[in-house]
């Protein structure tokens, strides 16, 4: 068993699995979104250029679904960890905003946020939590151009400042918790490998095996809402 009290710098990487118990569908599981929908038809710049209404209908549906979900004990535990640990960084691939809703203050959102809209002409962003959106596809109030979800689509680069901060946190940590990700989408999937190369301990929380499992120092094969509160309890009271 790892001695968690020894870890000073803690980095966490989360994926869709942490929100599964809140009711948000994952991408690659049995009921995963990519089993039912083709990413290239819905989550690429080409798809948006071809048929913005179709893409927006899909995002509007997801926004409604996510809007009805609340953070679970795993999200809340990570907010408690941020408050209780001196050097803590949370990196997420999720766009659902549930970490913020749970009280996490600093979240490196690698793939953007589904509640933010971005002007395709000016690049400006703003939050809009209305569900459903009144007009599909929505247009910029300032310049009239199409708005898009401020999320990263296949074939697009990740926001560079956020990605740099994530790589820095991976390289500098003593332990990385990897929670609810299939660990196959780059560049997020390389963050735990960087942490490990730099000597950090890797803890995986996932009911299923992933390509990362063999590299992990500790594997908790449990749902995150069960594993994380227990882990944090042991961490504080060894
Ligand atoms: P995936 O859907 O690929 O993987 C979800 C993982 O969560 C799987 O490994 C499950 O075993 C695990 N899981 C399911 N329920 C869980 C639970 N209760 N507790 C813990 N783990 C659980 O989701 P991601 O790895 O996040 O990208 O996918 C990465 C990216 O692929 C997403 O951000 C999205 C997608 O295409 C973009 O949209 C750019």
Boltz pocket constraint, residues with backbone or C-beta under 6 A from the ligand:
constraints:
  - pocket:
      binder: B
      contacts: [[A, 14], [A, 15], [A, 16], [A, 17], [A, 18], [A, 20], [A, 21], [A, 26], [A, 27], [A, 28], [A, 29], [A, 32], [A, 43], [A, 93], [A, 94], [A, 111], [A, 152], [A, 153], [A, 154], [A, 179], [A, 180], [A, 181], [A, 182], [A, 183], [A, 184], [A, 185], [A, 205], [A, 206], [A, 207], [A, 208], [A, 209], [A, 210], [A, 222], [A, 223], [A, 224], [A, 225]]
      max_distance: 6.0
